Amino acid sequence: MISNWTELKAYIRADLASMGVRAGLKTWFLDPVARLIILMRCNEYLLNTGKPRLLRLPVLFWFRRLSVRLGFSLGPNIFGPGVAIVHHGLLVIDPTTRIGRNCRIHMGAHIGGAAQFCEPGEEHKFSPRIGDNVYIGPGAKIYGPVRIGDNCTIGANAVVTRSFPEAGLTLAGVPAKIIAQGGTGERVLKGASIS
């Protein structure tokens, strides 16, 4: 979670590096997905540092308006540094989901919690936890309290309904199953260094 100005700059730098774009006015005006990522990080910073609502509301409004235009449904503090949303199109992620560093995610992905009632504050027990350096292909679906390990690849249109905590797996199919092991972290540009 972003908790200070230095972390905000580091997260934005990592995100833009993972997307393969440079920071600057050209990117701000010509790349709406990069603009959304920057607004998302600014919103997280303002929320996590407890800035006054008067400062947060304009950024939140701009972020939500742009996310609706691009077809995204995202909450705060979902992604670690280095997220790369490849292009706009339908993307729905439950706000209680947590995704690690350097995630590359394509359009049509749906990541959601289990379809069940739970006590307030316990939603995180029923939502996905995804590791570092994970590639999520177009149309992939991840539902329930699943755990995905580091350096995994989730293939196009895969439906993941159970945990795969091992590192370096390639998952595909309906329901998803392991089709390969090892060496799958190379599909992700690593804008955020792993510490």
Secondary structure, 3 states (H helix, E strand, C coil): CCCCHHHHHHHHHHHHHHHCCCCCHHHHHHCHHHHHHHHHHHHHHHHHCCCCHHHHHHHHHHHHHHHHHHCEECCCCCECCCCEECCCCCEEECCCCEECCCCEECCCCEEECCCCCCCCCCHHHHCCEECCCCEECCCCEEECCCEECCCCEECCCCEECCCECCCCEEEECCCCEEEEECCCHHHCCCCCCCC
